Amino acid sequence: MADLIAYFSRKHENYVSGTIQNLNVGNTEVAAGIIQRLTGADLFKIEPLQEYSKNYNECIAQAQADQRRDARPELKGYPAETGQYNRIYLGYPNYWSTMPMAVFTFLEHFDFAGKIILPFCTHEGSGLGSSIKDIKRLCPDSIVKKGLEIRGGNVQNSEEEIRDWIWKSQK
């Protein structure tokens, strides 16, 4: 059986370490790349068909509106299938105490019954929020392991922390 890293990440203007910074690669994508290098897992980027604004303030307004209306944004695509995957590393930034709504769309698209889901979240102080509870609600027949919260401003230096989390999750 193979492993899959499915993640949502946003580059452009982001809130990092107390300031708005322009990122060429989103923090969650950096973490997903580290996991891919350490595990050899397949990589899939969750991308909404209608992208959020590059402007940070406009992006947060759009994302909050999606969350308020419990939107399920259409995605650009999906993996052909997930049957061959036993373990799903699921990555996302914390958007108002949970996952971006595009991640909800992704999780509802597949049946993850019996699959192991390993959530990892980038944030700037709010940790995993209620995302674990939301994943368990959306995937009630999957095995949701302990999540990893990574401060976005420190993601470039998180390899050891990610390695420890991967190792502990295999027990």
Secondary structure, DSSP 4 states (H G I P E B T S, - for coil): -EEEEEE----EEEEETTEEEEESS-HHHHHHHHHHHHH--EEEE--BSSPPPSSHHHHHHHHHHHHHTT--PPBS---S-STTEEEEEEEEE-BTTB--HHHHHHHHHS--TT-EEEEEEEESS-TTTTHHHHHHHH-TTSEEPPPEEEEGGGGGG-HHHHHHHHHHHT-
